[in-house]
């Protein structure tokens, strides 16, 4: 795809975002204009209302002012004063973010990723500016700077993140800006960078757990409060089209309500008007607007409301436990309990910042009077969330649960310790195989009795017989099963001491790659000796001719295994190969 095609694709992606976001309220309000109001009002009024709804959904402040005659008709003192609406209907922002991530993945698939991303963001900024200007009216005045910046920001951030993630997955080269940022990050010590990454991942995971539980609880409350919701719908007397418009508005507020529920689980709760409080300690509300979803709010004091405080604590502990191996691996040789605890504290700061930011977006003024204070307190929610995530995360990372169940701490888990463990295991396995090989040479009859199968090195994988304790990656020629067949099979166990031709080749290559490590070369020499002994032992068991020749050289008396049918043919073939 060339540059013009990439630019056209980016423009279409931005048009799609605005078309869907603004098109939904425009379609519903246009139906109201045609059927409810009989086309008697200028359609531009409904257009401005739809754009205002879209802008408010992205956090743009909207100032409403009644005309002097309308304010006088209400008979209320101060009715002519401007009313601020700053409560965001986050459903539109979520839709824009999702479509932005989709656009980011699309432009990242093209050779001109930077051009596509810049064109898409610039196009949406231009469209947001035009929409904000078209919706400005003395009765409903959206903030022009916010109308330009906030929708563009909500679209640009997920677009750039998705584009970078897609670029890394495809292995594409970095653009100049990304390369510059990567160069700056390269100057940061690796342990600091990995710790910050682990804290960011853990804090985000804990926040996601709280939001997921909040979403489930909101859905359950809406279902169980179905009767109250229907009563409020009937009391609104909105009709069919009005009910559809009211439902669309509540769907746009659904993510906002989920954030309110998250603030409830964190502890501070939220307000629905000045002087009201909905928290685990109890619910105190005054007169509220007749919005149907408010009928699902809990009422009175709950005896077990404090149990909800366990949601962020348990979520952070579980997330930290699951991510603990990654944190240990990220710290590497710098790993210790203190540094892991610091990662948990940093994760708490990340989680608190995320929930505080969401609470800020989900709070504000929804109208005049008491409705100037709606939603959670961002500072309280952020502080409580940071504490409730940091403590369990630090505890889960610093303390190994296996230490209480007879296991060991994984503080030694790391590249060096793992390599030492593998080297020790290889040496022990080689020694065991060497001992077994010596026993087989002095007692071939006992060696033949220890396995039902007869082994040939380098071909397939054996089946375990009764009492098999030494197996390898090779075929098995078993004893006669009484029906003319053979007891043969396969197993997936690795060969003891690595006794395979591939392992021998690997050891030889290692001698060339690491010539200056005599101890390691000595260990590899011992393992190669074990390989040779294993091959000799197995030929002695499988090949009677080779066993006879070995017996003449050593003075031993080999035992010829019992064979029959196909086994005899296999033995003749092996003898021919040996000759």
Steps between C-alpha positions, in 0.01 A plus 500: 500500500645836395487829689180643341313176569621499860385860547157424352466197730585715803247767402228237460580354842458842662177562309371165622562594863317831472227351282413229750542717811293792376275292276338305785352801685424676170294202382297477822442875527405520133230242564375716785504801269294321240249302708487669839517865393355466150787680327387828659842584648811573301707183458817694584386502864510123512834500320651729762351284776653186349844662470471628858428148621805368313725771639374451857576131456867596457510722809437835332334754730161624382341823619118517482313826524125552485363779290361791707137421415550130577670579831216736597243235411650256750438735790816378673750747645834488320361299209677732257843414645726281282513129589819298455485137387842342560400138568629286212290229337804277455329259262587724205860530617527121526362466146753753367787326680404157362474633145828686548675176597351338191634782283843464662517133410392579145761769434772285662444240230604750232860592407429866588394467861602852609318665212184300567495573874569872453233530229236322709566712809508825302178410321316432823631825650363692200166321521475563876568869441230524232250314716566719802461817294175373347352423842579834667187695592413742775263247656751211492863601477767224499859595586689550177851411628370188673293410196816496289743339743304238696341297213835511316686382809253218567548386140877554469623316812351155423586546131869555573514222760332249266725604212816451708384162634419384146838623376684301765302186422577531130865576566487816291772765541434787739417848375729792596286607796473147638873447446576820690279395791661157496843661511402698809362190668818310417691736729288394796644205696340175390389404851318834540334468162389141563374586848298793367354279228402236754341763729304646209377157399404405855324829577304481176401140570374585849300793360352275233389251766321774696328631186399150390340422834329841495356431155360166612343653811341782296349246261362297791349811663333605175348156456383463860357857504300448184169595665630836628646581159171429324314719749735792430466449124122512528517812717707681236212479242760522224320287246669251269752730336562689821563171678751402232680833540497460879642148472775617263597769748520247783711265289740789445513542879558128566884518516461798736280291726758218497762747623259607775469137604880468502522800734247323724720190520807711569324663796425872455195434284327770298242775530177566310458860602647721766479342847429147371724196534492146367778290656554162671426666834151601392287692252370851562326672211256783467268590213634363173407549135263241355765323295412128481846358574506681834233258616770231522695686770527314831290648777552505876792357690650164406627280784755338270588802287854502634559167325513698177826654617662161450458521121804724430702326773435147374529609137841657562622196695389255231647711220830535686515126569443418133755755381760416766713275273522780243606748765769260627626443146496875427712578805746224411813503714370809683204305630426509872196543724550875544513577129194284437315688775596829335353374173176427690496853644557646153214285370278652769594848379413400143165351603414801712586738217286305251194478726542863604515609137189299416320645801591851384351426156185351658426792733379854453185707479184358346270798544402784731458497876604180677605339172818706481670222702457159338741208496800390709777708650808434280758573769339277762445216254859522374647504851288211627566295187877556521502376861272201437703386198850575629483307828373162368713527186817565702414213734430257216823591322728505803380175659504168318183302585683173433718567803200421719424170326837329507626659177795730464530864427562581139743778584767300322296485182705671231715434205813417700329284760300317236815430303676366811201276575502363147873437514467323835213287371700405191803399709285295739317333214829424326639345816189288547516383141870421535429288809216322324725435199771347717247275667372390161851407385564287807150354511345495151239247608373732771501787254289297259252413780455866606313596183247315295598698189828479306639836395685623193658845536391792286170368363170611652384482864468187714210358688546451871508147619448367849755674715650709219706774655730590211331606179613690196389646173502184289292213362416199711522136401305320771463143611265265329155565640392142451296564184792547262496874548737724687452714805605835355393858564614848561549735792565870518771500764832662419809280486700471818817708476387628160612174332414586139711573191358855500625549854846373407511746210390777734782418742756507219376840382513630859869411522562726202281785628640500856869405478604698810290323762694185607253390766211513258707312240571234764130461570427467130774240466341300783163521332645384166653204682156420641360516147758252377436265793125517439543411133729208590258369763203512265682329215604232748137443587361518146775353284612144601791508253635819648448356849696189399791711377496706819497179705814370329675827576394521866458137597132550587213266406229697318140391511322483167150651529203289410369578157243369265345582168552858401754544781737256333469689171577826677803341665630376162456850359690655792781246467528588132526866585762424763711303250 
